[in-house]
Amino acid sequence: TVAANTNKLPFGTKIYIENHEYEVQDVGGSIKGNRIDVYFDSHQDALDFGVQYAEVFVFEEMEE
């Protein structure tokens, strides 16, 4: 689960970051522009992960 700017990535959008799939399910007060916030089970896990920069791919479903 990630928090994102829903003007750029609406709720339910599936994204891939370094071979991990996430879904936009939240927003945050400090999530502006091209930033996302990855959910972690604990605050310490989030601190250990830290701030990172990565390429994000948006999964687009193909129409049948």
C-alpha positions as CSV (number, residue, x, y, z in Angstrom):
1,T,0.0,0.0,0.0
2,V,1.2,3.5,-0.8
3,A,-0.1,7.0,-0.3
4,A,0.1,9.3,-3.3
5,N,-1.1,12.5,-4.8
6,T,-4.4,11.3,-6.1
7,N,-4.3,14.0,-8.8
8,K,-1.4,12.1,-10.3
9,L,-2.1,8.6,-9.2
10,P,-5.8,8.0,-8.3
11,F,-7.0,5.5,-5.7
12,G,-6.6,1.9,-6.9
13,T,-3.7,2.7,-9.3
14,K,-1.2,-0.2,-9.3
15,I,2.4,0.7,-9.5
16,Y,5.7,-1.2,-9.6
17,I,8.8,-0.2,-7.8
18,E,11.9,-2.4,-8.1
19,N,9.8,-5.5,-8.9
20,H,7.3,-4.9,-6.0
21,E,3.7,-4.2,-6.7
22,Y,1.9,-1.6,-4.7
23,E,-1.6,-0.1,-4.8
24,V,-2.5,3.6,-4.1
25,Q,-4.9,3.3,-1.1
26,D,-4.2,6.5,0.9
27,V,-3.2,10.2,0.7
28,G,-1.1,12.2,3.0
29,G,-0.7,15.8,4.0
30,S,2.9,15.9,2.9
31,I,2.4,13.9,-0.3
32,K,2.7,16.5,-3.1
33,G,3.8,16.2,-6.7
34,N,5.8,13.2,-7.6
35,R,6.2,11.7,-4.1
36,I,4.7,8.6,-2.6
37,D,4.8,7.1,0.8
38,V,5.2,3.3,1.2
39,Y,3.3,1.7,4.1
40,F,5.3,-0.2,6.7
41,D,4.0,-2.2,9.6
42,S,6.1,-0.3,12.1
43,H,7.6,3.2,12.4
44,Q,11.0,1.7,12.9
45,D,10.7,-0.2,9.6
46,A,9.9,3.0,7.8
47,L,12.9,4.8,9.4
48,D,15.2,1.9,8.5
49,F,13.9,2.1,4.8
50,G,14.4,5.9,4.9
51,V,14.0,8.3,1.9
52,Q,14.7,6.7,-1.4
53,Y,14.5,7.7,-5.0
54,A,13.3,5.1,-7.5
55,E,11.7,4.7,-10.9
56,V,8.0,4.0,-10.6
57,F,6.0,2.2,-13.3
58,V,2.3,2.5,-13.5
59,F,0.5,-0.7,-14.4
60,E,-2.2,-0.1,-17.0
61,E,-4.7,-2.8,-17.7
62,M,-5.2,-3.7,-21.3
63,E,-8.7,-3.4,-22.7
64,E,-10.1,-6.5,-24.2
